[in-house]
């Protein structure tokens, strides 16, 4: 994956696609940033995650159909988001905790992907122009509580990973983490057994949470050699 990202930085691909209502262009210029963003976005889809190794193989083999399908899926998911609201909230909350230097340091910790995400370092300036107001310290302080709390998380969530739930639990003394295997952001949260666990918790929050539902999820089986 890192080798492919580096190669596309040096030699971007022009991938010809079929124009349509969702994707009204006849080609895509795929460089390292486009591929990295596409793979990141793919982690939001629990059904797509097992196929990622095969997708990467097909991209490396320059399979245009793979690019086209991935681009269409990416646009469909991004199109469902109110971008202005998303940016307003992110700028208000995240920029109270973040600087260009911190973003640069975080990127530098993963040098194989740092170049692909270097544009993240423009966020502080972007937010200053878009929404210069940032959250006050009390708004972003960790919640300290002994109220029973159920923390639901997917092990492949790209934006709120299990580590975040662990951090939240450190100040929520009566909390329990329900980690769903092979799940993404919100993925599997509406499955019957998960809903039953949530309803049981809401009905009797003082009782121990039954975690059998999470334990019954199979680990991800990744697909390779797709064709």
Number of C-alpha atoms within 10 A of each C-alpha: 16 12 10 16 23 18 15 20 17 10 12 18 17 13 17 15 18 11 11 10 6 11 16 10 12 12 16 18 11 18 20 23 21 19 23 20 13 17 18 14 18 21 20 21 18 21 14 14 21 17 18 18 16 17 22 20 17 19 18 15 10 13 14 18 15 18 22 18 11 20 17 15 17 17 14 13 13 12 11 8 10 9 11 10 10 10 16 16 15 16 23 19 18 16 20 17 12 13 16 15 10 12 18 16 12 12 19 14 10 10 11 14 19 17 18 21 16 14 12 15 16 12 19 19 13 14 19 14 9 14 14 14 14 19 15 11 11 8 11 12 8 13 13 12 13 11 12 17 19 20 16 17 25 23 18 22 21 15 13 15 16 21 11 12 19 15 11 17 20 13 14 20 14 16 21 19 17 23 20 27 20 20 24 26 20 16 20 19 17 11 10 11 16 19 14 14 19 19 12 15 18 14 10 11 17 12 11 12 18 14 16 12 17 15 12 11 14 10 12 14 10 12 13 15 10 12 5
